Amino acid sequence: MTLTQPAAGCRDLAFRHHAGYAVGEAGEVALHLCDVGEAWTAAVAADIEDFARDLAEGAGTDGLGWS
């Protein structure tokens, strides 16, 4: 799955408080969201945005402890 070749049931992220977050390849993989369907709520979206912000703030590791 990529931006140019999205998988069925996957969605792009639109954030409320920021135009976007700069994350590396590992962070992008961590943020691929598929088949969320009706489980997508405002609270879930806020949690995902918080996670993306944390990834962007991780100096050189995409915020992932195992990177």
N, C-alpha and C positions, 0 to 999 in steps of 0.2 A: 504494500500500500504506500502510495506517495501522493503529494498534492496533485500531480498531473495524472495519476492513475489511482483514484480513490476506490476503496473496496465497498461493496454493497453494504448498506447499513451503518456506514461510518459517517462522522460529522466533523466539520471544521469547528474550531473554537472561536467564539466571539466573546471578548471580555468586557465587563462593565466598566472597570476602572482604569484601563490601560489599553492602548492600541495594540499591544503585543509584547511578548517577552522574548529576548534573545536567548535561545537555548541551543546547545549542540545536538549532534545526531542522537546520542543516547537519550537526551531529554525529549527529543521529538518522538522517539519510539515510546517512551514512557507516557506521552500524552496522546497516543492514538486511541481514540474512543470509538468502539464499534458495538452495535447491537444493544444500545442502552434503552432504546424505545421509551416506554412510559416511565422508566425509572429516572429520567432526566427532569430534575426539579431545580428551582432557584437555589436551594441549599446545595445540591450537587454541583451546580455550575460555580457557586462561590468557592466550594472546596477545591475544585479543579483549578480555578484561577489562583487561589492561594498556593497550590502545589506548583503551578507554572512560575509564579513569582519566586518561590523558594528555589526552584531549579535555576532560574536566571541569575539569582544572587550567589549561587555556589561557584566560588572562584576556581575555574579550570576543571571542574569535575561534573558539571551539569547538575550539581547539587545531589548527585547520586553517590552514596557512600561506597559503592562497589566499582565505580568508574575508574 
